[in-house]
Amino acid sequence: MKKLVLFGMYIGLLLFSVISVGATLHSMNKAQIEQAFINKTVVSIATDNLNGHTINNTFSMFLDGKGNVFGKMSVKPDNEPQTDQGIYSIKNDGTLYITWQHWDGAKKLCGHMFNANNAYIAVDCADVFHTVFMKENVQSGNQLK
């Protein structure tokens, strides 16, 4: 009986810790996104979402402080340029809008960034996963030149 009670307490603590960790992941606000991304180059893991399809490609991005965004795929996607540029804006609640000149049909994209312990997770406004930027791969300045 004592072992059963201890096992029950262990399971309860485990569930509580999982729920607590999951509950702490919130989308970043404008100030947090600016601090993490503005005037920095970020490099994604080798998974991204382009034109509504998951692709196996590393994506690098630079956001300048003037509303311009520059991007590069490590491997040229089919029927798309390898590099692109566009404009971005960030609402106070952290909603990020990017319009590329070519990628994604030059449509205005909407997304949110989430701050995990070792990475930034990009999810669009329809809750579709886009990519992950590992914090260890964030560099100051425009490294895409």
N, C-alpha and C positions, 0 to 999 in steps of 0.2 A: 504494500500500500504506500509506503514511504517513497519507493522508487517511482511509483505512478504519479504521486503528487509532485515530486521533483521534475519528472519528465514533463508534466503539464505546465509547470512554472517555466521550464526551459522553452517550450513551444510558445507560450505566451510572450516571453521576453523576445524571442526571435521574431514573432509576428509584429510586435510593437516596434522593434528596431527597423524592420522592413517598411512598415507604414510610415514611420517617422522620417526615414530617408527619402522615400518617395514623395512625401508631402512637402519637402523642402526645395524641390526643383521648380522654380518659377521663371517665367520669361523675364529677360533683362529689360530695364527701362532705358530711356534715351541716354542718360548720363553714363550708365554702365556700358552700353554699346559703344558710345564715343570713346570712353577710356580704353576699352578692349581692342577696338578696331580702327579708329581714325588714325591716319598716317602710319599704318602698319600693314605689312603683308602677312596674310594668313594662308596656310596650305592645308587642304583637306586630306582626309583619308582617301583611299582609292575607290570610293563609292560616291556617286553624285546623282542628281536628278536633272535631266535636261530634256526639254520638250515633253515632260510628263512620263519619261521612261528612265528607269534606273540604269546607269551606265557604270562601267568599270574604268574610271578615269580620275586622276588627281586634279583638283581644281584649286588654283591660286587666285587670290583677290586682294586688291588694294583699294581702300577708300580714302580719298584725300579729304581735306577739311573744307572743301568748297562744293561738295555735292557730286563729284565725279567718281565713278567706279571703273576700275580696270581689272580684267580677268584673263586667265590663261588656263587652258586644259593641257595636261602633260602630253596627251596623245590627241591629235586632231580628230574630232568626232566626224562621223559620216555626215556629209551635206551641211556642215557648219564650219565656220572659221575656228582656228585654234585659239585665237585671241579675240577679245571683244572689249568694248568700253561702253559706258552709258552714264546714267545719272541715278542718284539715290536720294532718299529723304528718310528721316526718322521722326516718328511722332513721339510725343512726351511719354506715352505708355510703352514705348519700345517697338512699336510696329515699324518694321523696316520695309521700304518700297524700293525696288530696283527695276529699272527699265534698261535692258541691253539694246544696243543698236541692231544686233543680229540674233543672238541666242534667244530661245524661247519665243520665237516669232515677234520679237520686239514688243512683247506685251508687258505691261506693268505687273511685276511680281510682288507679292505681299508675303511677309514672313516674320518669324520671331526667333530670337536667339535665346538659348538656355545655357546657363553657366553650370557645368558639372565640375567636379574637383580637378580634372586634368584636361578638360576639353570644353569647347563651345559647340552646342548642337543646334543645327539650323532646321527649322520646321516651317512649312508654309502656313498661310492663314486657314487652309482647309485641313490642317493637322497632318499633312503629308511630309514624311521625313525627306530631307534633301541631302545633308551631309554632316560631317563632324570635322571641326578644326581643332587639332590637338594643340594645347597651349604651348608645348615645347617647340612647335613650328611657327610661332608668332614672332615676326621680326620687325624692327623699326624701319621706317622708310619704305620706298617703293622698290622692291626687289624684282619686279617684273621687267624692268628696263633692259 
